Amino acid sequence: MEFEIKVLSDSDKTQNSTSAELIFRKDKQLTDVGLNGESVVSKAQNDAEHRLHKQRMQDRKERSRIVLWRKPYTTLQYFIQETFVLFKDYSIRTWKSWRTVMLMTFVLLGFVLVYNVNGFHQKHVASAKKTVLWCLYWIGLGILSSVGLGTGLHTFLLYLGPHIAAVTLAAFECMSVDFPEPPYPDDIICPSQVGTKMTLWTIMSKVRLEAMMWGAGTALGELPPYFMARAARLSGQDLEDENLEDELEELEELIQEKKTHPQEMSFLEKAKLGVHNLVQRVGFLGILLCASIPNPLFDLAGITCGHFLVPFWTFFGATLLGKAVIKMHIQKLFVIFVFSEHHVEQLVHLIGALPYYGKSLQTPFSEYLEKQKTKLHHKPGVGAASEPSWLSWIFEKVVIIMVIYFVLSIINSMAQSYHKRLCKLKEEDQKLRD
């Protein structure tokens, strides 16, 4: 075997070192270009995100001004357009679920047939109709009370509370809750046979059905925030409802603020964060606890449960049990206790003890109570003489004002939803251009 050893000359060594140096410089230049390119892309992305965030803040500020008392024409225009968009969306969903629609149509036709055919079953149909309509009435009022993240119609103060108070006053006056039906529940008249004593539990059993149905309605009204937050988390998109998105962003900011500056948090912020932590860590019992007490922050529980993908029956079961059973018995017991006969008399006496205007304020309250007691003892079928009272007049006007405000808030909310649709379309066009 022979080995050939080749000795390089000085010129060859110089040439090889020069080539290696050129290759090293070229590689270094390519590396620098790659790093500079990545930094340029990253900077461009940051600038785009900054512009998008700034634009969203401007859109949100502009959207907050779209209300009837500031921009009536624009608000009404957007409200009508949003109505058409929702009608189109729900029509498409109904068409896609045609099997369910057909099944419900056949069931409804069956009920109509049973209702209109004469027979021995008609007395049971009439009784079932009365009970079903009574339950649906209170369920609907409960939904109106809890829907809308605090902007709902306060139907407990306007309807259920006064109904329980009227039954309580009548029960202590008549010493019975066996009011003639009809006219009850439209009108309350003392029965011919009265008892000797009245207890809180007897009155609670009298109003239990309407109270529980109202509580079930409030539980149903908590479902939209849950479903919207859950759908947004699963799809990875932003929440369609502006209020829900604000609540979720505020909650995330509170979580960060607790880590950095816990001593600067206000009581309300700590309460919101406490509801979030309770629901997230304790689960069913935490939701049950939040739903069982009068809690204006319970909307956060629905948003939290939807965002963290809490199972539906865990959330709704705890909410239904808390609101329709536990909370309603607490509220019902409170109203019955306050409007018991001796408590009402003590309240009227305390009003008269007020300085300067006590006697003038006591007189209309006393007269109103006496008229209500007299009205309870008129015979069925005989119209009771009703004189106008300024207390009832004020209550009617308060109800009208609150209903009008509720309708206006719906119009404003739908108009702002349409504005957000326009802003999303504008963002998508801008992304395509970039």
C-alpha positions in Angstrom: 0.0 0.0 0.0 1.4 3.4 -0.9 0.6 6.8 0.6 0.7 10.0 -1.3 1.6 13.0 0.8 0.8 16.3 -0.9 2.5 19.4 0.5 0.6 22.6 0.1 2.4 25.6 -1.0 2.1 29.0 0.7 -0.1 30.4 -2.0 -2.6 27.4 -1.7 -2.8 28.0 2.1 -3.5 31.6 1.6 -6.2 30.9 -1.0 -7.9 28.3 1.3 -8.0 30.6 4.3 -9.4 33.4 2.2 -12.2 31.1 0.9 -13.0 30.0 4.5 -13.2 33.6 5.6 -15.5 34.6 2.8 -17.8 31.6 3.6 -17.9 32.6 7.3 -18.7 36.2 6.5 -21.5 35.2 4.1 -23.0 32.8 6.7 -22.9 35.6 9.3 -24.5 38.0 6.9 -27.3 35.5 6.2 -27.8 35.0 10.0 -27.9 38.7 10.6 -30.5 39.2 7.8 -32.6 36.4 9.3 -32.5 37.9 12.7 -33.3 41.4 11.4 -36.2 39.9 9.3 -37.6 38.3 12.4 -37.3 41.4 14.5 -39.0 43.5 11.7 -41.9 41.0 11.5 -42.3 41.0 15.2 -42.3 44.8 15.3 -44.9 44.9 12.6 -47.1 42.5 14.5 -46.8 44.5 17.6 -47.7 47.7 15.7 -50.7 46.0 14.2 -51.9 44.7 17.6 -51.4 48.2 19.1 -53.4 49.8 16.2 -56.1 47.2 16.6 -56.4 47.7 20.4 -56.5 51.5 19.9 -59.2 51.1 17.3 -61.3 48.8 19.5 -61.1 51.4 22.3 -62.3 54.1 20.0 -65.1 51.9 18.7 -66.1 51.0 22.3 -66.2 54.7 23.2 -68.3 55.5 20.2 -70.6 52.5 20.9 -71.3 53.8 24.4 -72.8 57.0 22.9 -75.3 55.0 20.7 -78.3 55.6 23.0 -81.7 57.1 22.3 -81.1 60.2 24.3 -77.9 61.1 22.5 -78.2 59.7 18.9 -81.9 58.8 18.5 -81.8 58.4 14.7 -78.7 56.2 14.6 -79.9 54.2 17.5 -83.3 53.4 15.9 -81.7 52.7 12.6 -79.2 50.2 14.1 -82.0 48.7 16.2 -84.1 48.0 13.2 -81.2 46.5 11.2 -80.2 44.3 14.2 -83.8 43.1 14.4 -83.7 42.0 10.8 -80.3 40.3 11.3 -81.6 38.4 14.3 -84.8 37.4 12.5 -82.7 36.1 9.6 -80.4 34.1 12.0 -83.2 32.6 13.9 -85.1 31.7 10.8 -82.0 29.8 9.4 -81.6 28.0 12.8 -85.3 27.1 12.8 -85.1 25.8 9.2 -82.0 23.7 10.1 -83.9 22.2 13.1 -87.0 21.4 11.1 -87.5 18.0 12.7 -87.8 19.6 16.2 -90.1 22.2 14.8 -92.4 19.6 13.2 -92.5 17.6 16.4 -93.4 20.6 18.5 -96.1 21.6 15.9 -97.7 18.1 16.2 -97.6 18.3 20.0 -99.2 21.7 19.9 -101.9 20.6 17.5 -102.6 17.7 19.9 -103.1 20.1 22.8 -105.4 22.3 20.7 -107.5 19.2 19.7 -107.8 18.1 23.3 -108.7 21.6 24.4 -111.5 22.1 21.8 -113.1 18.7 21.9 -116.0 18.4 24.3 -116.1 15.7 26.9 -115.7 14.8 30.6 -112.0 15.9 30.4 -112.9 19.5 30.0 -113.0 20.3 33.7 -109.5 18.9 34.1 -108.4 20.9 31.0 -109.7 24.1 32.5 -107.9 23.5 35.8 -104.7 22.6 34.0 -104.9 25.6 31.7 -105.3 27.9 34.7 -102.3 26.4 36.5 -100.1 26.4 33.4 -100.9 30.0 32.5 -100.3 31.0 36.1 -96.9 29.3 36.2 -95.9 30.7 32.8 -96.8 34.2 33.9 -94.5 34.0 36.9 -91.7 32.2 35.0 -91.8 35.0 32.4 -91.6 37.7 35.1 -88.6 35.8 36.6 -86.8 35.7 33.3 -87.4 39.4 32.8 -85.9 40.1 36.2 -82.6 38.3 35.7 -81.9 38.8 32.0 -79.6 41.6 30.9 -76.8 41.7 33.4 -78.5 43.8 36.0 -80.6 45.9 33.5 -83.6 43.5 33.8 -87.0 44.5 35.0 -87.2 44.3 38.8 -90.3 42.1 38.8 -89.9 41.0 42.4 -90.4 44.6 43.6 -93.1 45.3 41.1 -95.1 42.1 41.0 -94.2 39.2 43.3 -93.4 41.2 46.4 -96.7 43.2 46.3 -98.6 39.9 45.6 -97.1 38.2 48.6 -97.7 41.4 50.7 -101.4 41.5 49.6 -101.9 37.8 50.4 -100.3 38.4 53.8 -102.4 41.4 54.7 -105.6 39.5 53.6 -104.6 36.4 55.5 -104.3 38.2 58.8 -107.5 40.2 58.1 -109.5 37.2 57.1 -107.7 34.6 59.3 -107.8 32.3 56.4 -106.1 31.7 53.0 -109.0 29.9 51.4 -109.9 32.8 49.2 -112.8 32.2 46.7 -111.6 31.3 43.2 -112.5 33.2 41.2 -111.8 36.1 41.7 -108.5 35.0 43.3 -105.8 35.6 42.3 -107.0 38.6 40.3 -108.8 39.9 43.4 -108.8 38.8 47.0 -112.0 38.4 49.0 -112.4 36.9 52.5 -114.1 33.5 52.6 -117.4 33.1 54.5 -115.8 30.8 57.0 -112.8 32.2 58.8 -110.4 30.8 61.3 -109.0 31.9 64.7 -105.3 32.1 64.0 -102.9 32.6 61.2 -99.2 31.4 60.9 -96.3 32.3 58.6 -96.1 28.8 57.3 -99.8 28.9 56.2 -99.1 32.0 54.1 -95.9 30.6 52.7 -97.7 27.5 51.5 -100.3 29.7 49.8 -97.8 31.6 47.7 -95.2 28.8 47.3 -96.1 27.9 43.6 -95.8 31.5 42.2 -92.7 32.2 44.2 -90.9 29.0 43.0 -92.0 29.6 39.4 -90.6 33.1 39.6 -87.4 31.7 41.1 -87.2 29.1 38.3 -87.6 32.0 35.8 -84.7 33.9 37.3 -82.6 30.7 37.0 -83.5 30.5 33.3 -82.5 34.1 32.8 -79.0 33.3 34.0 -78.4 30.9 31.1 -77.6 33.4 28.3 -74.3 34.6 30.0 -73.3 31.0 30.6 -73.9 29.8 27.1 -72.3 32.9 25.4 -69.2 32.7 27.6 -68.9 28.9 27.0 -69.4 29.3 23.2 -66.8 32.0 23.1 -64.3 29.9 25.0 -64.8 26.8 22.7 -64.6 28.8 19.5 -61.7 31.1 20.7 -63.6 34.2 19.5 -64.6 37.3 21.4 -67.9 37.5 23.2 -70.7 39.0 21.0 -72.3 40.8 24.0 -70.4 44.0 24.9 -71.4 43.8 28.6 -70.3 40.2 28.9 -66.9 41.0 27.3 -66.4 43.9 29.6 -67.2 41.8 32.7 -64.8 39.1 31.6 -62.0 41.6 30.8 -62.6 43.3 34.2 -62.4 39.9 35.9 -59.1 39.1 34.2 -57.7 42.5 35.2 -58.8 41.9 38.8 -57.0 38.5 38.9 -53.8 40.3 37.7 -54.3 43.2 40.1 -54.6 40.7 43.0 -51.2 39.3 42.2 -49.5 42.8 41.9 -51.4 45.3 44.1 -53.9 43.4 46.4 -54.0 46.2 48.9 -55.3 48.7 46.3 -58.5 46.7 45.5 -61.8 48.1 46.6 -64.5 46.2 48.5 -66.6 45.7 45.3 -63.6 44.4 43.4 -62.8 42.0 46.2 -66.4 40.8 46.2 -66.3 40.1 42.4 -63.1 38.2 42.7 -64.5 36.3 45.7 -67.5 35.2 43.6 -65.2 34.1 40.8 -62.9 32.1 43.2 -65.8 30.5 45.1 -67.4 29.3 41.9 -64.2 28.1 40.3 -62.8 26.2 43.4 -65.9 24.9 45.2 -68.0 24.0 42.1 -71.6 23.0 42.7 -71.7 24.1 46.3 -70.1 27.4 45.5 -72.7 28.1 42.7 -75.4 27.0 45.1 -74.2 29.4 47.8 -74.0 32.3 45.4 -77.5 31.6 44.0 -79.1 31.1 47.4 -78.7 34.7 48.7 -79.7 38.0 47.1 -76.5 38.5 45.1 -76.3 41.3 42.4 -72.9 39.8 41.3 -74.3 36.4 40.4 -73.9 37.3 36.7 -70.2 36.8 37.2 -70.9 33.2 38.3 -72.6 32.4 35.0 -69.8 34.0 33.0 -67.1 32.2 35.1 -68.9 28.8 34.7 -69.2 29.3 31.0 -65.6 30.5 30.5 -64.2 27.6 32.5 -66.5 25.0 30.8 -68.4 24.0 33.9 -70.9 21.2 32.9 -74.4 22.6 32.2 -76.3 20.5 34.8 -73.8 21.4 37.5 -74.4 25.1 36.8 -78.1 25.1 36.1 -78.9 22.5 38.8 -77.2 24.5 41.5 -78.7 27.8 40.2 -82.3 26.3 40.0 -82.0 24.8 43.5 -80.6 28.0 45.0 -82.9 30.5 43.3 -86.2 28.6 43.1 -86.1 26.9 46.5 -83.6 28.4 49.0 -83.5 32.0 48.0 -87.2 32.3 47.3 -88.1 30.9 50.8 -85.8 33.5 52.3 -87.3 36.4 50.4 -90.9 35.1 50.8 -90.4 34.8 54.6 -89.0 38.3 54.8 -91.9 39.9 53.0 -94.5 37.9 55.0 -92.7 38.9 58.2 -92.6 42.6 57.3 -96.2 42.8 56.2 -97.6 40.8 59.1 -100.5 42.8 60.8 -98.7 43.9 63.9 -95.6 45.0 62.0 -97.6 47.1 59.5 -99.4 48.8 62.4 -96.1 49.5 64.1 -94.7 50.9 60.8 -97.7 53.3 60.5 -97.3 54.3 64.1 -93.6 55.1 63.5 -94.4 57.2 60.5 -96.7 59.3 62.6 -93.9 59.8 65.1 -91.7 61.5 62.6 -91.2 65.2 63.3 -93.0 67.9 61.3 -94.5 65.8 58.5 -95.3 62.6 60.4 -99.0 63.1 60.9 -99.6 64.3 57.3 -97.8 61.2 56.0 -99.5 58.8 58.5 -103.0 59.8 57.4 -102.9 58.5 53.8 -101.2 55.3 54.8 -103.8 54.6 57.5 -106.7 55.4 55.1 -105.2 53.2 52.4 -104.9 50.2 54.8 -108.5 50.7 56.0 -109.8 50.8 52.4 -107.9 47.6 51.6 -109.4 45.9 54.6 -112.9 47.0 53.7 -112.4 45.8 50.2 -111.6 42.3 51.4 -115.0 41.9 53.0 -117.2 42.7 50.0 -119.3 39.9 48.6 -118.2 38.0 45.4 -119.9 39.4 42.3 -120.6 42.8 43.9 -118.2 45.5 42.8 -116.4 47.2 45.6 -116.3 50.9 45.7 -112.8 52.0 44.8 -111.6 55.5 45.4 -108.4 56.8 43.9 -105.4 56.8 46.2 -102.2 58.7 45.6 -100.2 55.8 46.9 -101.6 53.5 44.2 -101.2 56.3 41.6 -97.5 56.7 42.5 -97.0 52.9 42.3 -98.6 52.7 38.9 -96.4 55.5 37.6 -93.3 53.8 39.0 -94.2 50.6 37.2 -94.8 52.4 33.9 -91.5 54.3 34.2 -89.5 51.1 35.0 -91.2 49.2 32.1 -90.4 52.1 29.7 -86.7 52.2 30.9 -86.5 48.4 30.3 -87.8 48.7 26.8 -85.4 51.6 26.1 -82.4 49.6 27.4 -83.3 46.7 25.0 -83.4 49.1 22.1 -80.0 50.6 23.1 -78.4 47.2 23.6 -79.6 45.9 20.2 -78.4 49.0 18.5 -74.9 48.7 20.1 -74.8 45.0 19.1 -75.3 46.0 15.4 -72.5 48.6 15.8 -70.2 45.9 17.0 -71.1 43.8 14.0 -70.0 46.7 11.8 -66.8 47.1 13.7 -65.9 43.4 13.3 -66.5 43.6 9.6 -64.2 46.6 9.4 -61.5 44.7 11.4 -61.7 41.7 9.0 -61.3 44.0 6.0 -58.3 45.7 7.6 -56.7 42.3 8.3 -57.1 41.3 4.7 -55.5 44.5 3.5 -52.5 44.0 5.8 
